Amino acid sequence: INTTTVTMKLAIFASIIATASAFSINKADIAKAAATGAIAFGVAAQPALAGNVENGESVFNANCAACHAGGQNVIMPEKTLEKEALEAYLSGGRNEKSIITQVTNGKNAMPAFGGRLDDDAIADVAAYVLAASEEGWE
């Protein structure tokens, strides 16, 4: 889901809430409608990325690209950073939290970066990997 789509959904959602609040409706009913609308529009179901994708690309290129250039894996070729492979092989599935855990702690041949990169840099890398796997690696 891209930023433009989220922005449009939020604008529509805000318009619905503003229209509903113009009427004399119980505030509890408005809150219920807001929660239902957020879920219907996919706002609540899509967690916001905590990391900065642009900075994540820089950190990735400096620390990860030696083994994972273009989303590939030179050590274990089947375990790429492609969307399908992340879903299949990443503990916890393809999500930012699971990527953060993998980068922080390492696994098998992948070293832990928890002692080398700070939490923000790791979150940025995770956001970048998630975004690149969604859009397709170059």
Accessible surface in RSA format (square Angstrom, percent):
REM  Atomic radii and reference values for relative SASA: ProtOr
REM  Chains: A
REM  Algorithm: Lee & Richards
REM  Probe-radius: 1.40
REM  Slices: 20
REM RES _ NUM      All-atoms   Total-Side   Main-Chain    Non-polar    All polar
REM                ABS   REL    ABS   REL    ABS   REL    ABS   REL    ABS   REL
RES ILE A   1    99.47  56.6  34.01  25.3  65.46 157.8  47.24  34.0  52.23 141.7
RES ASN A   2    92.52  63.8  82.18  79.4  10.34  24.9  40.40  97.2  52.13  50.4
RES THR A   3   111.50  79.3 104.07 105.5   7.43  17.7  71.77  96.4  39.73  60.1
RES THR A   4    89.50  63.7  85.07  86.2   4.44  10.6  53.60  72.0  35.90  54.3
RES THR A   5    45.27  32.2  44.63  45.2   0.65   1.5  26.01  34.9  19.27  29.1
RES VAL A   6    49.46  32.5  49.18  44.5   0.28   0.7  49.46  43.0   0.00   0.0
RES THR A   7    79.01  56.2  77.68  78.7   1.33   3.2  62.87  84.5  16.13  24.4
RES MET A   8   111.71  57.8 108.60  71.9   3.11   7.4  90.49  76.9  21.21  28.1
RES LYS A   9    52.95  25.8  52.93  32.5   0.02   0.0  29.43  26.5  23.52  25.1
RES LEU A  10    79.46  44.3  76.70  54.9   2.76   6.9  76.98  54.1   2.47   6.7
RES ALA A  11    57.79  53.1  46.99  72.5  10.80  24.6  55.57  78.3   2.21   5.9
RES ILE A  12    85.15  48.5  82.13  61.2   3.03   7.3  85.11  61.3   0.04   0.1
RES PHE A  13    33.50  16.8  33.50  20.7   0.00   0.0  33.50  20.3   0.00   0.0
RES ALA A  14    58.21  53.5  50.09  77.3   8.11  18.5  55.40  78.0   2.81   7.4
RES SER A  15    67.44  57.0  59.77  79.8   7.66  17.7  35.47  75.5  31.96  44.8
RES ILE A  16    86.13  49.0  81.90  61.0   4.23  10.2  85.23  61.4   0.89   2.4
RES ILE A  17    42.96  24.4  42.96  32.0   0.00   0.0  42.96  30.9   0.00   0.0
RES ALA A  18    62.82  57.8  50.87  78.5  11.94  27.2  56.39  79.4   6.43  17.0
RES THR A  19    82.67  58.8  76.77  77.8   5.91  14.1  57.48  77.2  25.20  38.1
RES ALA A  20    23.50  21.6  18.76  29.0   4.74  10.8  23.22  32.7   0.28   0.7
RES SER A  21    63.59  53.7  41.50  55.4  22.09  50.9  24.98  53.2  38.62  54.1
RES ALA A  22    86.52  79.5  43.25  66.7  43.26  98.4  55.37  78.0  31.15  82.5
RES PHE A  23   130.73  65.4 120.86  74.9   9.86  25.7 124.47  75.5   6.25  17.9
RES SER A  24   125.25 105.8  81.69 109.0  43.56 100.3  51.60 109.9  73.64 103.2
RES ILE A  25    75.64  43.0  56.15  41.8  19.49  47.0  61.49  44.3  14.15  38.4
RES ASN A  26    95.16  65.6  76.36  73.8  18.80  45.3  28.57  68.8  66.59  64.4
RES LYS A  27   172.98  84.4 165.65 101.6   7.33  17.5 109.28  98.4  63.70  67.9
RES ALA A  28    57.79  53.1  46.91  72.4  10.89  24.8  54.27  76.4   3.52   9.3
RES ASP A  29    67.96  47.6  63.18  62.9   4.78  11.3  17.00  40.0  50.97  50.8
RES ILE A  30    29.76  16.9  28.40  21.2   1.35   3.3  29.76  21.4   0.00   0.0
RES ALA A  31    61.88  56.9  50.69  78.2  11.19  25.5  57.13  80.5   4.74  12.6
RES LYS A  32   141.21  68.9 135.75  83.3   5.46  13.0  91.24  82.1  49.97  53.2
RES ALA A  33    54.96  50.5  41.96  64.8  13.00  29.6  49.35  69.5   5.62  14.9
RES ALA A  34    24.60  22.6  23.95  37.0   0.66   1.5  24.25  34.1   0.36   0.9
RES ALA A  35    56.90  52.3  47.46  73.2   9.44  21.5  56.08  79.0   0.81   2.2
RES THR A  36    92.57  65.8  88.55  89.8   4.02   9.6  65.94  88.6  26.63  40.3
RES GLY A  37    15.57  19.2   0.00   N/A  15.57  19.2  15.23  41.8   0.34   0.8
RES ALA A  38    15.56  14.3  15.56  24.0   0.00   0.0  15.56  21.9   0.00   0.0
RES ILE A  39   114.66  65.2 106.02  79.0   8.64  20.8 106.02  76.3   8.64  23.5
RES ALA A  40    84.68  77.9  42.71  65.9  41.97  95.5  54.40  76.6  30.28  80.2
RES PHE A  41    54.48  27.3  51.05  31.6   3.43   8.9  54.48  33.0   0.00   0.0
RES GLY A  42    16.14  19.9   0.00   N/A  16.14  19.9  15.33  42.1   0.81   1.8
RES VAL A  43    45.07  29.7  31.73  28.7  13.34  32.1  37.14  32.3   7.93  21.5
RES ALA A  44    69.02  63.5  33.80  52.2  35.22  80.1  43.89  61.8  25.13  66.6
RES ALA A  45    68.80  63.3  39.20  60.5  29.60  67.3  50.31  70.8  18.49  49.0
RES GLN A  46    93.01  52.0  81.36  59.5  11.64  27.7   8.58  18.3  84.43  64.0
RES PRO A  47   116.10  84.6  92.79  84.6  23.31  84.7 103.40  85.4  12.70  78.9
RES ALA A  48    94.99  87.3  65.07 100.4  29.92  68.1  74.08 104.3  20.91  55.4
RES LEU A  49    75.99  42.3  51.34  36.7  24.66  62.0  51.34  36.1  24.66  66.4
RES ALA A  50    89.86  82.6  48.77  75.3  41.09  93.5  58.94  83.0  30.92  81.9
RES GLY A  51    12.22  15.1   0.00   N/A  12.22  15.1   1.55   4.3  10.66  23.9
RES ASN A  52    81.97  56.5  73.07  70.6   8.90  21.4  23.82  57.3  58.15  56.2
RES VAL A  53    55.74  36.7  51.44  46.6   4.30  10.4  51.44  44.7   4.30  11.7
RES GLU A  54   143.76  82.5 136.01 102.9   7.76  18.5  50.91  98.5  92.85  75.8
RES ASN A  55    64.99  44.8  59.88  57.9   5.10  12.3  18.81  45.3  46.18  44.6
RES GLY A  56     0.00   0.0   0.00   N/A   0.00   0.0   0.00   0.0   0.00   0.0
RES GLU A  57    77.78  44.7  77.78  58.8   0.00   0.0   7.83  15.1  69.95  57.1
RES SER A  58    69.35  58.6  58.98  78.7  10.38  23.9  32.00  68.1  37.35  52.3
RES VAL A  59    20.66  13.6  17.80  16.1   2.86   6.9  20.65  17.9   0.01   0.0
RES PHE A  60     5.76   2.9   5.76   3.6   0.00   0.0   5.76   3.5   0.00   0.0
RES ASN A  61    87.91  60.6  68.68  66.4  19.23  46.3  25.12  60.5  62.79  60.7
RES ALA A  62    85.98  79.1  43.43  67.0  42.54  96.8  54.62  76.9  31.36  83.1
RES ASN A  63    53.84  37.1  32.95  31.8  20.90  50.3   6.69  16.1  47.15  45.6
RES CYS A  64    13.90  10.5   8.80   9.8   5.10  12.0   7.82  19.8   6.08   6.6
RES ALA A  65    24.69  22.7  20.91  32.3   3.78   8.6  21.13  29.8   3.56   9.4
RES ALA A  66    96.40  88.6  60.24  93.0  36.16  82.2  73.60 103.6  22.80  60.4
RES CYS A  67    49.08  37.1  48.32  53.9   0.77   1.8   8.18  20.7  40.90  44.1
RES HIS A  68    24.20  13.2  24.20  16.8   0.00   0.0  16.48  17.0   7.73   9.0
RES ALA A  69    60.21  55.4  52.37  80.8   7.84  17.8  54.52  76.8   5.68  15.1
RES GLY A  70    31.73  39.1   0.00   N/A  31.73  39.1  17.16  47.1  14.57  32.6
RES GLY A  71     0.00   0.0   0.00   N/A   0.00   0.0   0.00   0.0   0.00   0.0
RES GLN A  72    83.86  46.9  83.86  61.3   0.00   0.0  41.69  88.7  42.17  32.0
RES ASN A  73    20.24  14.0  15.80  15.3   4.44  10.7   0.07   0.2  20.17  19.5
RES VAL A  74    99.86  65.7  69.58  63.0  30.28  73.0  76.75  66.7  23.11  62.7
RES ILE A  75   101.38  57.7  78.42  58.4  22.97  55.4  80.77  58.2  20.62  55.9
RES MET A  76    59.02  30.6  57.23  37.9   1.79   4.3  48.52  41.2  10.50  13.9
RES PRO A  77    94.60  68.9  84.68  77.2   9.92  36.1  86.20  71.2   8.40  52.2
RES GLU A  78    92.68  53.2  75.26  56.9  17.42  41.5  50.98  98.6  41.70  34.0
RES LYS A  79    63.04  30.8  58.99  36.2   4.04   9.6  28.19  25.4  34.85  37.1
RES THR A  80    19.46  13.8  15.50  15.7   3.96   9.4  13.24  17.8   6.23   9.4
RES LEU A  81    23.92  13.3  23.92  17.1   0.00   0.0  23.92  16.8   0.00   0.0
RES GLU A  82    56.33  32.3  56.33  42.6   0.00   0.0  24.06  46.5  32.26  26.3
RES LYS A  83    77.09  37.6  76.22  46.8   0.87   2.1  41.01  36.9  36.08  38.4
RES GLU A  84   128.31  73.7 120.99  91.5   7.31  17.4  73.68 142.5  54.63  44.6
RES ALA A  85    12.87  11.8   7.70  11.9   5.17  11.8  11.27  15.9   1.60   4.3
RES LEU A  86     9.43   5.3   8.76   6.3   0.68   1.7   9.43   6.6   0.00   0.0
RES GLU A  87    99.74  57.3  82.64  62.5  17.10  40.7  35.29  68.3  64.45  52.6
RES ALA A  88    76.17  70.0  35.75  55.2  40.42  91.9  46.61  65.6  29.57  78.3
RES TYR A  89   103.05  48.1  81.17  46.2  21.88  56.9  52.24  39.3  50.81  62.6
RES LEU A  90    20.38  11.4  10.28   7.4  10.11  25.4  13.77   9.7   6.61  17.8
RES SER A  91    70.97  60.0  54.12  72.2  16.85  38.8  49.83 106.1  21.14  29.6
RES GLY A  92    66.94  82.6   0.00   N/A  66.94  82.6  38.10 104.6  28.84  64.6
RES GLY A  93    17.03  21.0   0.00   N/A  17.03  21.0  13.74  37.7   3.29   7.4
RES ARG A  94    40.23  16.9  25.12  12.8  15.11  36.0   0.01   0.0  40.22  24.4
RES ASN A  95    55.29  38.1  53.92  52.1   1.36   3.3  33.19  79.9  22.09  21.4
RES GLU A  96    23.00  13.2  20.73  15.7   2.28   5.4  14.86  28.7   8.14   6.6
RES LYS A  97   162.29  79.2 157.10  96.4   5.19  12.4 103.03  92.7  59.26  63.1
RES SER A  98    10.65   9.0   5.96   8.0   4.69  10.8   3.37   7.2   7.28  10.2
RES ILE A  99     7.16   4.1   7.02   5.2   0.14   0.3   7.16   5.2   0.00   0.0
RES ILE A 100    54.13  30.8  54.13  40.3   0.00   0.0  54.13  39.0   0.00   0.0
RES THR A 101    69.11  49.2  65.84  66.8   3.27   7.8  50.94  68.4  18.17  27.5
RES GLN A 102    40.56  22.7  37.06  27.1   3.50   8.3  13.66  29.1  26.90  20.4
RES VAL A 103     8.52   5.6   8.52   7.7   0.00   0.0   8.52   7.4   0.00   0.0
RES THR A 104    42.53  30.3  39.78  40.3   2.75   6.6  36.13  48.5   6.40   9.7
RES ASN A 105    94.88  65.4  73.01  70.6  21.88  52.7  24.92  60.0  69.97  67.6
RES GLY A 106    12.80  15.8   0.00   N/A  12.80  15.8   1.50   4.1  11.30  25.3
RES LYS A 107    95.87  46.8  81.87  50.2  14.00  33.3  67.62  60.9  28.25  30.1
RES ASN A 108   111.50  76.9  61.81  59.7  49.69 119.7  29.27  70.4  82.23  79.5
RES ALA A 109    65.54  60.3  29.38  45.3  36.16  82.2  41.17  58.0  24.37  64.6
RES MET A 110    45.30  23.5  32.90  21.8  12.40  29.5  32.08  27.3  13.21  17.5
RES PRO A 111    62.91  45.9  51.44  46.9  11.48  41.7  62.91  51.9   0.00   0.0
RES ALA A 112    47.28  43.5  33.83  52.2  13.45  30.6  33.83  47.6  13.45  35.6
RES PHE A 113    15.98   8.0  15.98   9.9   0.00   0.0  15.98   9.7   0.00   0.0
RES GLY A 114    33.81  41.7   0.00   N/A  33.81  41.7  11.80  32.4  22.00  49.3
RES GLY A 115    85.47 105.4   0.00   N/A  85.47 105.4  42.19 115.8  43.28  96.9
RES ARG A 116   153.57  64.5 117.31  59.8  36.26  86.3  50.14  68.5 103.43  62.7
RES LEU A 117    25.74  14.3  18.98  13.6   6.76  17.0  22.82  16.0   2.92   7.8
RES ASP A 118    97.42  68.2  81.73  81.3  15.69  37.1  44.94 105.8  52.47  52.3
RES ASP A 119   119.21  83.5 110.50 110.0   8.71  20.6  36.62  86.2  82.59  82.4
RES ASP A 120   108.10  75.7 106.03 105.5   2.07   4.9  25.23  59.4  82.87  82.6
RES ALA A 121    15.19  14.0  13.82  21.3   1.37   3.1  14.68  20.7   0.52   1.4
RES ILE A 122     1.84   1.0   1.84   1.4   0.00   0.0   1.84   1.3   0.00   0.0
RES ALA A 123    16.56  15.2  16.44  25.4   0.12   0.3  16.44  23.2   0.12   0.3
RES ASP A 124    14.78  10.4  14.78  14.7   0.00   0.0   0.00   0.0  14.78  14.7
RES VAL A 125     1.18   0.8   1.18   1.1   0.00   0.0   1.18   1.0   0.00   0.0
RES ALA A 126     0.00   0.0   0.00   0.0   0.00   0.0   0.00   0.0   0.00   0.0
RES ALA A 127     0.00   0.0   0.00   0.0   0.00   0.0   0.00   0.0   0.00   0.0
RES TYR A 128    30.60  14.3  30.60  17.4   0.00   0.0  12.69   9.5  17.91  22.1
RES VAL A 129     5.42   3.6   5.42   4.9   0.00   0.0   5.42   4.7   0.00   0.0
RES LEU A 130    25.63  14.3  25.38  18.2   0.25   0.6  25.38  17.8   0.24   0.7
RES ALA A 131    18.08  16.6  11.45  17.7   6.63  15.1  18.05  25.4   0.04   0.1
RES ALA A 132    11.07  10.2   6.77  10.4   4.30   9.8  10.75  15.1   0.32   0.8
RES SER A 133     5.63   4.8   0.00   0.0   5.63  13.0   0.00   0.0   5.63   7.9
RES GLU A 134    83.60  48.0  62.83  47.5  20.76  49.4  26.57  51.4  57.03  46.6
RES GLU A 135   146.38  84.0 107.11  81.0  39.27  93.5  45.18  87.4 101.20  82.6
RES GLY A 136    39.24  48.4   0.00   N/A  39.24  48.4  28.15  77.2  11.09  24.8
RES TRP A 137    37.31  15.0   7.83   3.8  29.49  69.2   9.32   5.0  27.99  45.4
RES GLU A 138   198.51 114.0 141.50 107.1  57.00 135.7  88.20 170.6 110.31  90.1
END  Absolute sums over single chains surface
CHAIN  1 A     8498.8       6705.2       1793.7       5197.4       3301.5
END  Absolute sums over all chains
TOTAL          8498.8       6705.2       1793.7       5197.4       3301.5
